[in-house]
Every structure is written in structure tokens, then in C-alpha cells.
Amino acid sequence: MPTASWNGAVIAQAHSDQVQIVENNVYFPLSAVSQDHLRPSGHQTSCPWKGSASYYDLVVDGKVNENAAWYYPEPKAEARQIAGHVAFWRGVVVER
């Protein structure tokens, strides 16, 4: 069962058939992510084939990992499988 953890907390956990792997990143369904640890960020980036990404900060025990989670609110057609999914980086440990 894939998990994402940071600062001693499990941030996301899902069954293997619920995650999407894109460019070697594990995208978890938003429903499998602990909402208590997400704080919206104003940061955005753009990918030529996936579209515009928005970010979340992760907050665990008062510590903040800025822009450590990203998602595509309206992915382009080529990336529609990651709609409603979140991926992690910046020290977040993802186990497949």
C-alpha cells in the first residue's frame, strides 16, 4: 500500500490501484491525503503537457514544509488521469 510521510506523520495512504504514476511521481487521490496536514499555498507552476499546478504546504507538529505537495486542478487531456490527485516532494518519503 503506497504511503507518503513527512516529519513522522503519514500524510497519504492509498491502495496501489488508486494511485497514478506519472514521470516517476506517485499521485495519491485527494481522498487518501490527510487534510489536517495540508495548507493551501499561493505557489503555482506550469507544465507544457500537464497544465498549471497548484501547491500545498505540509504542516506537521508545527513544522511547515512549503510547497511540498502539488496537484493539477484542471489537467490537460494528456494528464487527465491525475485529476483529483496529489504528489509530493521536498523531503516527503513516498513508498510504493
A tleap script that builds the chain and sets N, CA, C and O, in Angstrom:
source leaprc.protein.ff14SB
mol = sequence {
  NMET PRO THR ALA SER TRP ASN GLY ALA VAL
  ILE ALA GLN ALA HIE SER ASP GLN VAL GLN
  ILE VAL GLU ASN ASN VAL TYR PHE PRO LEU
  SER ALA VAL SER GLN ASP HIE LEU ARG PRO
  SER GLY HIE GLN THR SER CYS PRO TRP LYS
  GLY SER ALA SER TYR TYR ASP LEU VAL VAL
  ASP GLY LYS VAL ASN GLU ASN ALA ALA TRP
  TYR TYR PRO GLU PRO LYS ALA GLU ALA ARG
  GLN ILE ALA GLY HIE VAL ALA PHE TRP ARG
  GLY VAL VAL VAL GLU CARG
}
set mol.1.N position { 0.851 -1.176 0.000 }
set mol.1.CA position { 0.000 0.000 0.000 }
set mol.1.C position { 0.901 1.245 0.000 }
set mol.1.O position { 1.639 1.459 0.962 }
set mol.2.N position { 0.856 2.059 -1.045 }
set mol.2.CA position { 1.689 3.257 -1.117 }
set mol.2.C position { 1.369 4.248 0.002 }
set mol.2.O position { 0.211 4.450 0.367 }
set mol.3.N position { 2.438 4.866 0.540 }
set mol.3.CA position { 2.286 5.875 1.578 }
set mol.3.C position { 3.207 7.056 1.287 }
set mol.3.O position { 4.201 6.933 0.572 }
set mol.4.N position { 2.853 8.190 1.854 }
set mol.4.CA position { 3.710 9.376 1.838 }
set mol.4.C position { 3.799 9.861 3.273 }
set mol.4.O position { 2.779 10.013 3.944 }
set mol.5.N position { 5.024 10.106 3.750 }
set mol.5.CA position { 5.182 10.562 5.130 }
set mol.5.C position { 6.220 11.670 5.206 }
set mol.5.O position { 7.124 11.775 4.378 }
set mol.6.N position { 6.051 12.489 6.232 }
set mol.6.CA position { 6.986 13.577 6.490 }
set mol.6.C position { 6.935 13.942 7.960 }
set mol.6.O position { 5.860 13.987 8.558 }
set mol.7.N position { 8.080 14.198 8.533 }
set mol.7.CA position { 8.199 14.627 9.925 }
set mol.7.C position { 7.481 13.666 10.878 }
set mol.7.O position { 6.872 14.090 11.860 }
set mol.8.N position { 7.561 12.378 10.576 }
set mol.8.CA position { 6.992 11.357 11.447 }
set mol.8.C position { 5.506 11.106 11.282 }
set mol.8.O position { 4.935 10.301 12.017 }
set mol.9.N position { 4.873 11.769 10.345 }
set mol.9.CA position { 3.429 11.594 10.142 }
set mol.9.C position { 3.156 11.006 8.763 }
set mol.9.O position { 3.816 11.359 7.785 }
set mol.10.N position { 2.187 10.113 8.693 }
set mol.10.CA position { 1.725 9.603 7.404 }
set mol.10.C position { 0.777 10.649 6.826 }
set mol.10.O position { -0.265 10.955 7.406 }
set mol.11.N position { 1.156 11.182 5.687 }
set mol.11.CA position { 0.382 12.240 5.029 }
set mol.11.C position { -0.671 11.651 4.093 }
set mol.11.O position { -1.776 12.179 3.973 }
set mol.12.N position { -0.310 10.544 3.428 }
set mol.12.CA position { -1.219 9.915 2.465 }
set mol.12.C position { -1.002 8.412 2.484 }
set mol.12.O position { 0.105 7.923 2.708 }
set mol.13.N position { -2.092 7.695 2.242 }
set mol.13.CA position { -2.031 6.232 2.153 }
set mol.13.C position { -3.178 5.781 1.261 }
set mol.13.O position { -4.326 6.182 1.454 }
set mol.14.N position { -2.854 4.949 0.289 }
set mol.14.CA position { -3.867 4.501 -0.675 }
set mol.14.C position { -3.535 3.105 -1.160 }
set mol.14.O position { -2.395 2.655 -1.040 }
set mol.15.N position { -4.515 2.428 -1.701 }
set mol.15.CA position { -4.279 1.135 -2.339 }
set mol.15.C position { -3.542 1.373 -3.663 }
set mol.15.O position { -3.697 2.421 -4.289 }
set mol.16.N position { -2.765 0.417 -4.067 }
set mol.16.CA position { -1.962 0.550 -5.285 }
set mol.16.C position { -2.794 0.893 -6.508 }
set mol.16.O position { -2.336 1.630 -7.381 }
set mol.17.N position { -4.004 0.370 -6.582 }
set mol.17.CA position { -4.833 0.639 -7.755 }
set mol.17.C position { -5.468 2.036 -7.731 }
set mol.17.O position { -6.135 2.428 -8.689 }
set mol.18.N position { -5.264 2.787 -6.642 }
set mol.18.CA position { -5.822 4.135 -6.536 }
set mol.18.C position { -4.821 5.218 -6.937 }
set mol.18.O position { -5.219 6.337 -7.261 }
set mol.19.N position { -3.539 4.901 -6.917 }
set mol.19.CA position { -2.528 5.907 -7.240 }
set mol.19.C position { -2.222 5.900 -8.733 }
set mol.19.O position { -2.468 4.919 -9.435 }
set mol.20.N position { -1.688 7.004 -9.187 }
set mol.20.CA position { -1.250 7.138 -10.570 }
set mol.20.C position { 0.248 7.444 -10.546 }
set mol.20.O position { 0.704 8.254 -9.738 }
set mol.21.N position { 1.006 6.805 -11.419 }
set mol.21.CA position { 2.437 7.074 -11.531 }
set mol.21.C position { 2.653 7.853 -12.827 }
set mol.21.O position { 2.357 7.364 -13.917 }
set mol.22.N position { 3.171 9.065 -12.693 }
set mol.22.CA position { 3.449 9.913 -13.845 }
set mol.22.C position { 4.831 10.520 -13.643 }
set mol.22.O position { 5.096 11.146 -12.617 }
set mol.23.N position { 5.695 10.338 -14.607 }
set mol.23.CA position { 7.070 10.835 -14.548 }
set mol.23.C position { 7.752 10.416 -13.243 }
set mol.23.O position { 8.474 11.198 -12.625 }
set mol.24.N position { 7.513 9.187 -12.844 }
set mol.24.CA position { 8.078 8.572 -11.640 }
set mol.24.C position { 7.598 9.224 -10.341 }
set mol.24.O position { 8.187 8.991 -9.285 }
set mol.25.N position { 6.556 10.023 -10.402 }
set mol.25.CA position { 5.928 10.588 -9.208 }
set mol.25.C position { 4.656 9.815 -8.908 }
set mol.25.O position { 3.904 9.454 -9.814 }
set mol.26.N position { 4.425 9.567 -7.627 }
set mol.26.CA position { 3.214 8.869 -7.197 }
set mol.26.C position { 2.159 9.917 -6.869 }
set mol.26.O position { 2.356 10.743 -5.978 }
set mol.27.N position { 1.057 9.886 -7.576 }
set mol.27.CA position { -0.065 10.788 -7.341 }
set mol.27.C position { -1.129 10.037 -6.551 }
set mol.27.O position { -1.682 9.041 -7.018 }
set mol.28.N position { -1.407 10.532 -5.343 }
set mol.28.CA position { -2.408 9.936 -4.462 }
set mol.28.C position { -3.749 10.629 -4.674 }
set mol.28.O position { -3.788 11.840 -4.894 }
set mol.29.N position { -4.848 9.878 -4.612 }
set mol.29.CA position { -6.146 10.560 -4.693 }
set mol.29.C position { -6.283 11.499 -3.490 }
set mol.29.O position { -5.860 11.154 -2.386 }
set mol.30.N position { -6.861 12.660 -3.693 }
set mol.30.CA position { -7.006 13.632 -2.620 }
set mol.30.C position { -7.740 13.025 -1.423 }
set mol.30.O position { -7.467 13.389 -0.279 }
set mol.31.N position { -8.652 12.118 -1.680 }
set mol.31.CA position { -9.394 11.473 -0.585 }
set mol.31.C position { -8.497 10.613 0.303 }
set mol.31.O position { -8.890 10.266 1.417 }
set mol.32.N position { -7.293 10.262 -0.171 }
set mol.32.CA position { -6.366 9.429 0.604 }
set mol.32.C position { -5.321 10.271 1.335 }
set mol.32.O position { -4.420 9.729 1.977 }
set mol.33.N position { -5.443 11.587 1.237 }
set mol.33.CA position { -4.480 12.507 1.851 }
set mol.33.C position { -5.099 13.106 3.106 }
set mol.33.O position { -6.254 13.530 3.091 }
set mol.34.N position { -4.330 13.141 4.193 }
set mol.34.CA position { -4.794 13.732 5.450 }
set mol.34.C position { -4.946 15.241 5.283 }
set mol.34.O position { -3.956 15.963 5.164 }
set mol.35.N position { -6.174 15.705 5.275 }
set mol.35.CA position { -6.451 17.126 5.077 }
set mol.35.C position { -5.914 17.973 6.228 }
set mol.35.O position { -5.660 19.164 6.049 }
set mol.36.N position { -5.738 17.380 7.398 }
set mol.36.CA position { -5.212 18.103 8.555 }
set mol.36.C position { -3.787 18.601 8.325 }
set mol.36.O position { -3.345 19.544 8.982 }
set mol.37.N position { -3.072 17.973 7.399 }
set mol.37.CA position { -1.677 18.330 7.159 }
set mol.37.C position { -1.480 19.216 5.929 }
set mol.37.O position { -0.349 19.591 5.617 }
set mol.38.N position { -2.555 19.553 5.233 }
set mol.38.CA position { -2.455 20.377 4.027 }
set mol.38.C position { -2.860 21.815 4.307 }
set mol.38.O position { -3.862 22.072 4.975 }
set mol.39.N position { -2.070 22.748 3.789 }
set mol.39.CA position { -2.415 24.166 3.866 }
set mol.39.C position { -2.201 24.747 2.475 }
set mol.39.O position { -1.095 24.671 1.941 }
set mol.40.N position { -3.237 25.322 1.881 }
set mol.40.CA position { -3.084 25.871 0.530 }
set mol.40.C position { -1.939 26.875 0.447 }
set mol.40.O position { -1.719 27.670 1.360 }
set mol.41.N position { -1.227 26.818 -0.654 }
set mol.41.CA position { -0.117 27.730 -0.932 }
set mol.41.C position { -0.486 28.535 -2.172 }
set mol.41.O position { -1.244 28.067 -3.021 }
set mol.42.N position { 0.039 29.718 -2.272 }
set mol.42.CA position { -0.222 30.536 -3.462 }
set mol.42.C position { 0.708 30.217 -4.618 }
set mol.42.O position { 0.603 30.818 -5.688 }
set mol.43.N position { 1.624 29.267 -4.408 }
set mol.43.CA position { 2.618 28.931 -5.431 }
set mol.43.C position { 1.973 28.183 -6.598 }
set mol.43.O position { 1.101 27.338 -6.395 }
set mol.44.N position { 2.400 28.494 -7.801 }
set mol.44.CA position { 1.928 27.797 -8.999 }
set mol.44.C position { 3.080 27.634 -9.972 }
set mol.44.O position { 4.000 28.450 -10.019 }
set mol.45.N position { 3.007 26.560 -10.748 }
set mol.45.CA position { 3.956 26.332 -11.835 }
set mol.45.C position { 3.173 25.838 -13.035 }
set mol.45.O position { 1.969 25.595 -12.958 }
set mol.46.N position { 3.879 25.695 -14.143 }
set mol.46.CA position { 3.222 25.244 -15.360 }
set mol.46.C position { 4.036 24.134 -16.017 }
set mol.46.O position { 5.264 24.193 -16.071 }
set mol.47.N position { 3.340 23.135 -16.508 }
set mol.47.CA position { 3.954 22.044 -17.256 }
set mol.47.C position { 3.346 22.058 -18.660 }
set mol.47.O position { 2.127 22.161 -18.803 }
set mol.48.N position { 4.175 21.958 -19.688 }
set mol.48.CA position { 3.648 22.038 -21.055 }
set mol.48.C position { 2.590 20.987 -21.376 }
set mol.48.O position { 1.676 21.254 -22.155 }
set mol.49.N position { 2.702 19.784 -20.781 }
set mol.49.CA position { 1.728 18.754 -21.170 }
set mol.49.C position { 0.715 18.419 -20.081 }
set mol.49.O position { -0.307 17.798 -20.371 }
set mol.50.N position { 0.975 18.820 -18.819 }
set mol.50.CA position { 0.014 18.547 -17.741 }
set mol.50.C position { -0.847 19.753 -17.413 }
set mol.50.O position { -1.993 19.594 -16.991 }
set mol.51.N position { -0.321 20.957 -17.600 }
set mol.51.CA position { -1.093 22.162 -17.311 }
set mol.51.C position { -0.528 22.930 -16.132 }
set mol.51.O position { 0.655 22.808 -15.816 }
set mol.52.N position { -1.367 23.719 -15.481 }
set mol.52.CA position { -0.963 24.552 -14.350 }
set mol.52.C position { -1.109 23.781 -13.044 }
set mol.52.O position { -2.159 23.206 -12.755 }
set mol.53.N position { -0.031 23.782 -12.262 }
set mol.53.CA position { -0.030 23.091 -10.970 }
set mol.53.C position { -0.211 24.094 -9.839 }
set mol.53.O position { 0.326 25.201 -9.882 }
set mol.54.N position { -0.964 23.699 -8.845 }
set mol.54.CA position { -1.107 24.457 -7.605 }
set mol.54.C position { -0.454 23.638 -6.499 }
set mol.54.O position { -0.235 22.436 -6.648 }
set mol.55.N position { -0.144 24.305 -5.381 }
set mol.55.CA position { 0.629 23.650 -4.328 }
set mol.55.C position { -0.028 23.748 -2.962 }
set mol.55.O position { -0.863 24.613 -2.701 }
set mol.56.N position { 0.385 22.823 -2.101 }
set mol.56.CA position { 0.041 22.864 -0.685 }
set mol.56.C position { 1.336 22.884 0.116 }
set mol.56.O position { 2.339 22.300 -0.293 }
set mol.57.N position { 1.308 23.559 1.258 }
set mol.57.CA position { 2.343 23.383 2.264 }
set mol.57.C position { 1.915 22.202 3.119 }
set mol.57.O position { 0.720 21.963 3.296 }
set mol.58.N position { 2.877 21.466 3.650 }
set mol.58.CA position { 2.582 20.421 4.623 }
set mol.58.C position { 2.877 20.971 6.010 }
set mol.58.O position { 3.899 21.623 6.224 }
set mol.59.N position { 1.977 20.705 6.948 }
set mol.59.CA position { 2.144 21.156 8.320 }
set mol.59.C position { 2.003 19.952 9.238 }
set mol.59.O position { 0.962 19.296 9.267 }
set mol.60.N position { 3.081 19.667 9.999 }
set mol.60.CA position { 3.081 18.548 10.941 }
set mol.60.C position { 3.750 19.012 12.231 }
set mol.60.O position { 4.897 19.460 12.216 }
set mol.61.N position { 3.040 18.906 13.330 }
set mol.61.CA position { 3.574 19.286 14.646 }
set mol.61.C position { 4.215 20.670 14.632 }
set mol.61.O position { 5.286 20.872 15.205 }
set mol.62.N position { 3.555 21.616 13.975 }
set mol.62.CA position { 4.032 22.993 13.946 }
set mol.62.C position { 5.125 23.275 12.934 }
set mol.62.O position { 5.490 24.433 12.731 }
set mol.63.N position { 5.653 22.247 12.296 }
set mol.63.CA position { 6.680 22.457 11.271 }
set mol.63.C position { 6.007 22.545 9.910 }
set mol.63.O position { 5.024 21.855 9.638 }
set mol.64.N position { 6.556 23.409 9.061 }
set mol.64.CA position { 5.972 23.641 7.737 }
set mol.64.C position { 6.975 23.263 6.654 }
set mol.64.O position { 8.136 23.667 6.702 }
set mol.65.N position { 6.520 22.489 5.685 }
set mol.65.CA position { 7.296 22.133 4.501 }
set mol.65.C position { 6.596 22.838 3.334 }
set mol.65.O position { 5.601 22.352 2.796 }
set mol.66.N position { 7.145 23.997 2.960 }
set mol.66.CA position { 6.481 24.837 1.960 }
set mol.66.C position { 6.445 24.188 0.584 }
set mol.66.O position { 7.437 23.635 0.108 }
set mol.67.N position { 5.287 24.269 -0.035 }
set mol.67.CA position { 5.082 23.802 -1.413 }
set mol.67.C position { 5.522 22.353 -1.617 }
set mol.67.O position { 6.044 22.008 -2.677 }
set mol.68.N position { 5.318 21.521 -0.626 }
set mol.68.CA position { 5.783 20.134 -0.682 }
set mol.68.C position { 4.802 19.191 -1.374 }
set mol.68.O position { 5.125 18.028 -1.616 }
set mol.69.N position { 3.627 19.677 -1.688 }
set mol.69.CA position { 2.635 18.856 -2.396 }
set mol.69.C position { 2.080 19.669 -3.559 }
set mol.69.O position { 1.876 20.878 -3.449 }
set mol.70.N position { 1.841 18.990 -4.666 }
set mol.70.CA position { 1.273 19.699 -5.812 }
set mol.70.C position { 0.176 18.875 -6.460 }
set mol.70.O position { 0.096 17.655 -6.311 }
set mol.71.N position { -0.664 19.597 -7.186 }
set mol.71.CA position { -1.780 18.962 -7.891 }
set mol.71.C position { -2.148 19.826 -9.089 }
set mol.71.O position { -1.770 20.995 -9.174 }
set mol.72.N position { -2.879 19.237 -9.996 }
set mol.72.CA position { -3.324 19.926 -11.200 }
set mol.72.C position { -4.844 20.067 -11.128 }
set mol.72.O position { -5.560 19.098 -11.379 }
set mol.73.N position { -5.351 21.263 -10.786 }
set mol.73.CA position { -6.801 21.440 -10.653 }
set mol.73.C position { -7.562 21.116 -11.938 }
set mol.73.O position { -8.665 20.570 -11.899 }
set mol.74.N position { -6.960 21.458 -13.070 }
set mol.74.CA position { -7.578 21.191 -14.371 }
set mol.74.C position { -6.498 20.699 -15.325 }
set mol.74.O position { -6.044 21.445 -16.193 }
set mol.75.N position { -6.082 19.432 -15.164 }
set mol.75.CA position { -5.008 18.930 -16.032 }
set mol.75.C position { -5.444 18.884 -17.495 }
set mol.75.O position { -6.621 18.729 -17.818 }
set mol.76.N position { -4.454 19.025 -18.355 }
set mol.76.CA position { -4.726 18.888 -19.788 }
set mol.76.C position { -5.163 17.458 -20.087 }
set mol.76.O position { -4.982 16.561 -19.264 }
set mol.77.N position { -5.734 17.254 -21.259 }
set mol.77.CA position { -6.288 15.944 -21.634 }
set mol.77.C position { -5.278 14.814 -21.504 }
set mol.77.O position { -5.635 13.706 -21.105 }
set mol.78.N position { -4.023 15.085 -21.838 }
set mol.78.CA position { -2.991 14.049 -21.792 }
set mol.78.C position { -2.718 13.572 -20.364 }
set mol.78.O position { -2.175 12.484 -20.167 }
set mol.79.N position { -3.091 14.380 -19.368 }
set mol.79.CA position { -2.808 14.055 -17.969 }
set mol.79.C position { -4.084 13.917 -17.140 }
set mol.79.O position { -4.042 14.042 -15.916 }
set mol.80.N position { -5.186 13.667 -17.779 }
set mol.80.CA position { -6.466 13.625 -17.059 }
set mol.80.C position { -6.512 12.573 -15.955 }
set mol.80.O position { -7.328 12.676 -15.039 }
set mol.81.N position { -5.642 11.556 -16.031 }
set mol.81.CA position { -5.641 10.519 -15.001 }
set mol.81.C position { -5.197 11.042 -13.632 }
set mol.81.O position { -5.432 10.384 -12.618 }
set mol.82.N position { -4.550 12.231 -13.588 }
set mol.82.CA position { -4.122 12.769 -12.298 }
set mol.82.C position { -5.082 13.829 -11.752 }
set mol.82.O position { -4.786 14.464 -10.739 }
set mol.83.N position { -6.207 14.024 -12.400 }
set mol.83.CA position { -7.217 14.937 -11.859 }
set mol.83.C position { -7.636 14.409 -10.483 }
set mol.83.O position { -7.895 13.216 -10.319 }
set mol.84.N position { -7.698 15.298 -9.512 }
set mol.84.CA position { -8.100 14.896 -8.168 }
set mol.84.C position { -7.021 14.153 -7.401 }
set mol.84.O position { -7.314 13.512 -6.392 }
set mol.85.N position { -5.778 14.229 -7.861 }
set mol.85.CA position { -4.653 13.550 -7.215 }
set mol.85.C position { -3.581 14.551 -6.779 }
set mol.85.O position { -3.474 15.646 -7.331 }
set mol.86.N position { -2.793 14.155 -5.784 }
set mol.86.CA position { -1.744 14.997 -5.209 }
set mol.86.C position { -0.433 14.221 -5.200 }
set mol.86.O position { -0.419 13.025 -4.906 }
set mol.87.N position { 0.668 14.896 -5.520 }
set mol.87.CA position { 2.008 14.293 -5.457 }
set mol.87.C position { 2.864 15.095 -4.479 }
set mol.87.O position { 2.522 16.220 -4.115 }
set mol.88.N position { 3.977 14.502 -4.062 }
set mol.88.CA position { 4.816 15.100 -3.021 }
set mol.88.C position { 6.282 15.129 -3.414 }
set mol.88.O position { 6.728 14.362 -4.267 }
set mol.89.N position { 7.024 16.029 -2.777 }
set mol.89.CA position { 8.473 16.120 -2.918 }
set mol.89.C position { 9.014 16.862 -1.716 }
set mol.89.O position { 8.332 16.939 -0.694 }
set mol.90.N position { 10.223 17.415 -1.799 }
set mol.90.CA position { 10.852 18.201 -0.737 }
set mol.90.C position { 10.937 17.449 0.589 }
set mol.90.O position { 10.491 17.938 1.627 }
set mol.91.N position { 11.514 16.261 0.533 }
set mol.91.CA position { 11.749 15.507 1.746 }
set mol.91.C position { 10.625 14.595 2.178 }
set mol.91.O position { 10.753 13.887 3.177 }
set mol.92.N position { 9.526 14.596 1.447 }
set mol.92.CA position { 8.437 13.673 1.754 }
set mol.92.C position { 8.851 12.297 1.256 }
set mol.92.O position { 9.239 12.135 0.098 }
set mol.93.N position { 8.766 11.314 2.135 }
set mol.93.CA position { 9.149 9.954 1.774 }
set mol.93.C position { 7.944 9.236 1.207 }
set mol.93.O position { 6.933 9.061 1.887 }
set mol.94.N position { 8.056 8.822 -0.044 }
set mol.94.CA position { 6.961 8.088 -0.703 }
set mol.94.C position { 7.434 6.656 -0.900 }
set mol.94.O position { 8.467 6.397 -1.517 }
set mol.95.N position { 6.654 5.742 -0.362 }
set mol.95.CA position { 6.944 4.314 -0.526 }
set mol.95.C position { 5.846 3.694 -1.369 }
set mol.95.O position { 4.654 3.884 -1.128 }
set mol.96.N position { 6.288 2.953 -2.358 }
set mol.96.CA position { 5.331 2.305 -3.268 }
set mol.96.C position { 4.986 0.945 -2.740 }
set mol.96.O position { 4.196 0.227 -3.353 }
savepdb mol mol.pdb
quit
